[in-house]
């Protein structure tokens, strides 16, 4: 309890033969609860590796603590000044030069420099909203040192916008309810102004170029993958880059590595459930754009991550373990978010089919490149995804099967004579035999099991699990290998006296 959990090697706790993730487990094609032990133990092996692990020491942890202090200092200095911010004078409701972006941003259209106003949402903590300008300033200061590739907006200051100049934000196309500041004078909205080089910041990475190509979107994804890795090396995690819906009803975020926060005694399947609305609502508003990673202020910091408390199907764990488990979950979530953008962008391509060898190799190459880009941003070395696997042959087989499985479950269904899982479910009562040998007959109905009430498509049947099993197994391996590379020395030997000195904790974590 003094150490916040086991936090030592498994051998110190009597586990002389800790579980490991084998090539046989990673390549097992079986997708049911009848899978062999080497595949079934993968989530438990990941849980044990993170449980019996010292706290992470991240490559740029010192800069992360510096940012944490900067955020608090910025809040203390800025908050008292907001009531004296300058008053906006032009009518934003009728001015056609100002267009909506996302739920609560207006941007000024036209060539050249683009002005943007980000409003405070109703119910949004002021500290979270103020973080955007502080992180932008920090990113600009350390851009070259960190090698950030995404466009970093230029913060300009804060405005008080009288509500008569934007009386009905929804009429302007803004989807969020804005916070009204009531004063003795006229009520107003709070807006933070920043500028970007052009309108590219407004385009989402899954969108196509004006000529129907993918060049700008794919370049933006590559920048976002790299920078998410770099920010993660500071312990700065972007836990809400897109809405990974676990359930359409409760809107709770999906836990990609469910076993890490799951109640081990309950016996519920340990792989994540379906991803609802994956190619529409889940990515309609995201932080992935043509310019790279956006909304830099939507962050949490390792050591104080709290969002996992709202994740679906989670239960209480030791605090130190929860931070490690949340960290690797957010890493895998962001990799999955980037993949969802690529899937949405390419889903109507002629080669997006699991029997098309060119499409399979194209997706496999993209996974290898972009996931490795993230790892290199995080670890600051020439680490590639392949280096985490037991051997090169295992990696090649896993990568090919993972790409083929993604194509199988995400390609448009019912397209002429092309084989697809909808046809397999209808005609054979089970998924493709070559992809899933030995899968039992279950006779799921595609139309009933894979669409919600509004007609939006889901990955995985209602009440079932995410069918991208090969990908999820790779995420478990990634979590284990990150623990190997990020684990620090034992911070508190078991026979050491208890200390209450705040110097024993990073800034902001004494509580």
Number of C-alpha atoms within 10 A of each C-alpha: 8 10 18 13 17 19 23 21 19 19 11 11 11 9 12 10 8 13 17 17 23 17 18 14 20 26 20 19 19 19 21 15 9 12 16 13 10 18 22 19 17 23 23 17 20 26 23 18 21 30 24 21 24 26 24 23 18 20 18 19 19 15 19 22 19 13 19 18 13 17 21 16 12 16 17 12 10 17 12 10 10 15 15 10 16 12 15 17 11 12 16 20 19 12 12 11 11 20 17 20 19 16 18 20 22 24 22 19 17 12 9 10 13 19 21 25 23 21 24 24 19 13 9 11 10 12 15 15 19 20 21 22 24 21 23 19 17 16 20 16 11 12 16 10 9 18 12 23 19 25 22 24 24 16 19 14 15 25 23 21 25 21 20 14 18 18 14 14 20 16 11 18 17 18 15 16 16 23 15 16 17 10 9 5 7 11 14 23 23 25 25 20 21 21 18 20 16 16 18 18 26 21 19 24 33 28 21 18 14 8 7 8 13 17 13 22 25 24 16 25 26 26 23 30 28 26 24 27 27 27 23 28 27 23 28 26 26 24 23 19 24 23 22 26 23 23 18 13 8 9 14 16 22 24 26 24 26 22 24 28 24 22 16 13 6 7 8 11 15 18 21 23 25 24 27 29 25 23 22 15 15 18 23 17 16 21 23 30 28 29 28 30 28 21 19 21 17 18 20 19 23 24 22 16 20 15 13 22 14 11 18 21 19 16 13 11 17 14 16 21 23 23 22 25 24 25 26 24 24 22 24 22 24 24 19 19 23 25 20 21 28 22 21 18 19 19 17 12 12 9 18 24 26 23 15 14 14 13 19 25 15 14 25 20 14 17 20 16 15 23 22 21 24 27 25 21 23 26 19 15 9 11 16 17 20 18 13 17 21 15 12 12 12 16 21 15 13 23 25 17 20 24 24 25 22 24 24 25 21 23 21 17 15 12 10 7 7 13 16 23 22 23 20 17 18 15 11 16 18 20 26 19 12 8 16 16 13 15 18 15 11 11 14 18 14 17 13 11 16 22 18 16 8 7 10 14 20 23 23 21 23 18 9 15 19 21 21 23 21 24 20 22 24 23 23 26 23 20 24 23 17 19 23 15 13 18 18 14 13 14 13 16 10 11 6 8 9 10 10 9 8 12 9 12 12 14 14 14 11 12 6
